[in-house]
Amino acid sequence: MQNHVLTRIPSLWGAVRRASGAAAVLAALTGAASAVTVPILVADVDSGRVIYSQAATDPWYPASITKLMTTYVALDLVRQGRASMDTLITISPAAAAEPPSKMGFKPGTQLTLGNALKIIMVKSANDVAFAIGESLGGSVDGFAGLMNDAAHRIGMQDSRWFNANGLPDPRQWTSARDMAILARALIREFPDQQDLFSISAIQFGGAVIPNHNGLLGRYPGADGMKTGFICSGGFNVVATATRNSHRIVAIVMGQPSPRERDVKTADLFDYGFGQQSAGPSLDALPASSLSAPPDMRPYVCGGKKVPPIEEGPGAVTASGTTAAQLLGGSAANSPSLALAAFSSPAMRARSLPPRAPLQPVAVWIGRDPAEGQRILDQQVAEAQAAAANARTARLEAAKARREAALAKRQAAKEAAKEAAAQAHAAKVAAKPAGSAKAASKAASGGLPRAATAYTSTDSAAMPEAKPGKGLTKAKPAAKAAPHGAKADTQTKAAKATPHAAKPAKKAAKADE
């Protein structure tokens, strides 16, 4: 049956046959017989009959297609009257701390359940899905219990749920068969909520956010449902399409890129709509022999190229890995993985037509759009005030740094001057004592070299006047000299100035 199915997929058959021949077709769609193949399933929504499947019951990491299970539980609680689409969902600090993809709402933000479901279906926001679980289940664990109860009730056999957003948890897995059962339950039990799964974009404030589902608006008749990605699970999708009132669901998992996932799903839709009959029911598919999901991380996120980010950081295509490498490699907890189908040049070169114009659906926080706008305006004002305060603080800090630097330079300048003065004083103090003559000069107050201790400070006396002429006879100056002096000062002066004495005698005679 499988080979018959494969040869009836016209678009993929032609593309791969032209590139690699019939052998490449078989490898591209089924993988080697000895390898574990990625899960693929196509089923009729109305009857639940299988149109095509491979590895449909193998355990697999679901990533964000988990949010379909979250939505089912939320809608079921509304149906039971335990919640309503107007129930307010509160973003807790734990929810706000969840990694991307996310809306980035502040803790304490509230929004209605209806808006929250639209956001997780389009934006795949992990913070909002986490908040739905906390608000409706009382806790993450409480909501996970509701998810597992609902899964068991609708006939899912291979799924185990531990969180509401699909972020990596080694304990959380599902299967392609279980996701087909879930898709049918959402479509059949909640016909009034089908618009949730076909929204092309949401508009929040001034931002328009397109749906991650690359089939919407690109494949004729595509009308849902949800994509997902983590490194360990690859790129997954649960997709539905309708043609001539015939609706089918396709589940494709483990793809190395969003484009290859979308192209593969489109080819499966082409095949499914061309079939006149279907095979066994979903319940009749045989159980898997695998005890745990294979880890796709080495092959999906182990490349060197910049990732095409979708529902979280770190998504990388496996375009640099050859089929031979993949078939020869092995994951840490699984046999060899066959990914020749998804790394073949023919598959990588194909793409879908451009997307039709988006038709955004408005979402808001708060109870209604008016309240939501008031909250957004308040948040914008607070953000602007915070930015202004931060700018003022930066300017003041810069001014303080400049003043501190100036004071530091001034202090350094003063310290340098003081150090120079101290160095000069130390140099003077350290200079050697001068000669004995310099010391004597300093002690005597700087007398001339010719001066001695015996030099008189008296001026030369006038010549002695003769008696009887009205003049008093002056005492000889020599008598005033100290005892033991060598010679009379006047005599010395006379001898030293012989020419000066004669005019003095003439002057005396003239006076007489």
Backbone hydrogen bonds, N-H to C=O, Kabsch-Sander energy under -0.5 kcal/mol:
donor,donor_aa,acceptor,acceptor_aa,energy
5,V,1,M,-2.3
6,L,2,Q,-2.4
7,T,3,N,-2.0
8,R,4,H,-0.5
8,R,5,V,-1.2
9,I,6,L,-1.3
13,W,9,I,-2.4
14,G,10,P,-2.5
15,A,11,S,-1.9
16,V,12,L,-2.7
17,R,13,W,-2.4
18,R,14,G,-2.1
19,A,15,A,-1.2
20,S,16,V,-3.3
21,G,16,V,-0.8
21,G,17,R,-1.1
25,V,21,G,-1.3
26,L,22,A,-2.1
27,A,23,A,-2.2
28,A,24,A,-3.0
29,L,25,V,-1.7
30,T,26,L,-2.2
31,G,26,L,-0.9
31,G,27,A,-0.7
35,A,32,A,-1.5
36,V,336,S,-2.1
37,T,35,A,-0.5
40,I,54,Q,-2.5
41,L,251,I,-2.1
42,V,52,Y,-3.2
43,A,249,V,-2.5
44,D,49,R,-2.6
45,V,247,R,-2.2
46,D,247,R,-0.5
48,G,44,D,-2.1
50,V,280,P,-3.4
51,I,42,V,-3.4
52,Y,42,V,-1.9
54,Q,40,I,-2.5
58,D,55,A,-1.2
60,W,174,T,-2.4
65,I,62,P,-1.3
66,T,63,A,-1.7
67,K,64,S,-1.8
68,L,65,I,-1.5
69,M,65,I,-0.6
69,M,66,T,-1.1
70,T,66,T,-1.7
71,T,67,K,-2.2
72,Y,68,L,-2.2
73,V,69,M,-2.2
74,A,70,T,-2.2
75,L,71,T,-2.8
76,D,72,Y,-2.4
77,L,73,V,-2.2
78,V,74,A,-1.9
79,R,75,L,-2.4
80,Q,76,D,-1.9
81,G,77,L,-0.5
81,G,78,V,-1.1
82,R,77,L,-2.2
83,A,77,L,-1.0
87,T,84,S,-1.6
89,I,111,L,-3.8
91,I,109,T,-3.0
92,S,90,T,-0.8
96,A,92,S,-2.8
97,A,93,P,-1.2
98,E,95,A,-1.6
108,G,91,I,-3.5
109,T,106,K,-2.1
111,L,89,I,-1.8
112,T,366,G,-0.7
113,L,87,T,-1.7
114,G,85,M,-2.8
116,A,112,T,-2.4
117,L,113,L,-2.6
118,K,114,G,-1.7
119,I,115,N,-2.3
120,I,116,A,-2.1
121,M,117,L,-1.7
122,V,118,K,-1.6
123,K,119,I,-1.9
124,S,119,I,-1.1
125,A,119,I,-0.6
126,N,101,S,-3.7
129,A,125,A,-2.0
130,F,126,N,-2.2
131,A,127,D,-1.8
132,I,128,V,-2.3
133,G,129,A,-2.0
134,E,130,F,-2.3
135,S,131,A,-2.9
136,L,132,I,-2.6
137,G,133,G,-2.2
138,G,134,E,-1.3
139,S,133,G,-0.5
143,F,139,S,-2.3
144,A,140,V,-2.3
145,G,141,D,-1.9
146,L,142,G,-1.4
147,M,143,F,-2.3
148,N,144,A,-2.4
149,D,145,G,-2.2
150,A,146,L,-2.4
151,A,147,M,-2.4
152,H,148,N,-2.2
153,R,149,D,-2.0
154,I,150,A,-2.0
155,G,151,A,-0.5
155,G,152,H,-0.8
156,M,151,A,-2.5
160,R,173,W,-2.6
172,Q,169,D,-2.1
173,W,160,R,-1.0
173,W,171,R,-0.7
174,T,60,W,-2.7
177,R,56,A,-3.0
179,M,175,S,-2.1
180,A,176,A,-1.8
181,I,177,R,-2.0
182,L,178,D,-2.3
183,A,179,M,-2.4
184,R,180,A,-2.2
185,A,181,I,-2.0
186,L,182,L,-2.4
187,I,183,A,-2.1
188,R,184,R,-2.7
189,E,185,A,-2.6
190,F,186,L,-1.2
193,Q,190,F,-1.6
194,Q,191,P,-1.0
196,L,193,Q,-1.4
197,F,194,Q,-1.4
198,S,195,D,-1.2
201,A,359,Q,-0.5
202,I,209,I,-2.3
203,Q,361,V,-2.2
204,F,202,I,-0.5
204,F,207,A,-2.5
205,G,203,Q,-0.6
205,G,363,V,-0.5
207,A,204,F,-2.2
209,I,202,I,-3.3
209,I,207,A,-0.5
211,N,200,S,-2.7
212,H,122,V,-1.1
214,G,212,H,-0.9
216,L,213,N,-0.9
218,R,215,L,-2.0
219,Y,215,L,-2.7
222,A,219,Y,-2.2
223,D,240,T,-2.4
224,G,240,T,-0.8
226,K,238,V,-2.1
228,G,236,N,-1.9
230,I,234,G,-1.0
233,G,230,I,-0.9
234,G,230,I,-2.2
235,F,255,Q,-2.9
236,N,228,G,-3.1
236,N,234,G,-0.6
237,V,252,V,-2.0
238,V,226,K,-2.8
239,A,237,V,-0.5
239,A,250,A,-2.8
240,T,224,G,-2.1
241,A,248,I,-1.9
242,T,221,G,-2.1
243,R,246,H,-2.5
246,H,243,R,-1.6
247,R,245,S,-0.6
248,I,241,A,-2.3
249,V,43,A,-2.6
250,A,239,A,-3.1
251,I,41,L,-3.0
252,V,237,V,-2.0
252,V,250,A,-0.5
253,M,39,P,-1.9
254,G,233,G,-0.9
255,Q,235,F,-1.9
261,R,257,S,-1.9
262,D,258,P,-2.5
263,V,259,R,-2.8
264,K,260,E,-2.4
265,T,261,R,-2.2
266,A,262,D,-2.4
267,D,263,V,-2.2
268,L,264,K,-2.0
269,F,265,T,-2.3
270,D,266,A,-2.4
271,Y,267,D,-2.2
272,G,268,L,-2.9
273,F,269,F,-2.6
274,G,270,D,-0.8
274,G,271,Y,-0.9
275,Q,272,G,-1.3
279,G,50,V,-3.7
282,L,48,G,-1.4
284,A,281,S,-0.9
285,L,282,L,-1.2
296,M,232,S,-2.2
296,M,294,P,-0.7
299,Y,296,M,-1.4
300,V,296,M,-2.3
301,C,297,R,-2.0
309,I,307,P,-1.1
310,E,312,G,-0.9
315,A,312,G,-0.6
321,T,318,A,-2.0
326,L,322,T,-2.1
327,L,323,A,-2.9
328,G,324,A,-1.5
329,G,325,Q,-1.1
331,A,335,P,-0.8
334,S,331,A,-0.8
337,L,326,L,-0.7
338,A,36,V,-1.6
339,L,337,L,-0.8
341,A,27,A,-0.5
342,F,339,L,-1.0
343,S,339,L,-0.7
343,S,340,A,-0.7
344,S,340,A,-0.7
348,R,344,S,-2.2
349,A,345,P,-1.7
350,R,346,A,-0.6
350,R,347,M,-0.9
356,A,217,G,-1.9
361,V,201,A,-2.0
363,V,203,Q,-2.3
366,G,110,Q,-3.2
372,G,368,D,-2.7
373,Q,369,P,-2.5
374,R,370,A,-2.2
375,I,371,E,-2.5
376,L,372,G,-2.5
377,D,373,Q,-2.9
378,Q,374,R,-2.5
379,Q,375,I,-2.6
380,V,376,L,-2.6
381,A,377,D,-2.7
382,E,378,Q,-2.7
383,A,379,Q,-2.4
384,Q,380,V,-2.7
385,A,381,A,-2.8
386,A,382,E,-2.6
387,A,383,A,-2.4
388,A,384,Q,-2.7
389,N,385,A,-2.9
390,A,386,A,-2.5
391,R,387,A,-2.4
392,T,388,A,-2.8
393,A,389,N,-2.8
394,R,390,A,-2.3
395,L,391,R,-2.5
396,E,392,T,-2.8
397,A,393,A,-2.5
398,A,394,R,-2.4
399,K,395,L,-2.5
400,A,396,E,-2.7
401,R,397,A,-2.2
402,R,398,A,-2.4
403,E,399,K,-2.8
404,A,400,A,-2.5
405,A,401,R,-2.4
406,L,402,R,-2.5
407,A,403,E,-2.8
408,K,404,A,-2.2
409,R,405,A,-2.4
410,Q,406,L,-2.7
411,A,407,A,-2.8
412,A,408,K,-2.3
413,K,409,R,-2.3
414,E,410,Q,-2.7
415,A,411,A,-2.5
416,A,412,A,-2.0
417,K,413,K,-2.2
418,E,414,E,-2.6
419,A,415,A,-2.4
420,A,416,A,-2.2
421,A,417,K,-2.5
422,Q,418,E,-2.6
423,A,419,A,-2.2
424,H,420,A,-2.3
425,A,421,A,-2.5
426,A,422,Q,-2.3
427,K,423,A,-1.8
428,V,424,H,-2.4
429,A,425,A,-2.5
430,A,426,A,-1.4
431,K,428,V,-1.4
439,A,435,S,-2.1
440,S,436,A,-2.7
441,K,437,K,-2.8
442,A,438,A,-2.3
443,A,439,A,-2.0
444,S,440,S,-2.4
445,G,442,A,-0.6
446,G,441,K,-2.2
451,A,448,P,-0.9
455,T,452,T,-1.0
469,K,466,K,-0.9
479,K,476,P,-1.1
480,A,476,P,-0.5
480,A,477,A,-0.8
481,A,478,A,-1.1
485,A,482,P,-1.7
492,K,488,D,-2.3
493,A,489,T,-2.5
494,A,490,Q,-3.0
495,K,491,T,-2.8
496,A,492,K,-2.5
497,T,493,A,-1.5
501,A,497,T,-1.0
502,K,498,P,-1.0
504,A,500,A,-0.9
505,K,501,A,-1.6
506,K,502,K,-1.9
507,A,503,P,-2.2
508,A,504,A,-1.5
509,K,505,K,-2.3
510,A,506,K,-2.2
511,D,507,A,-1.4
512,E,508,A,-1.6
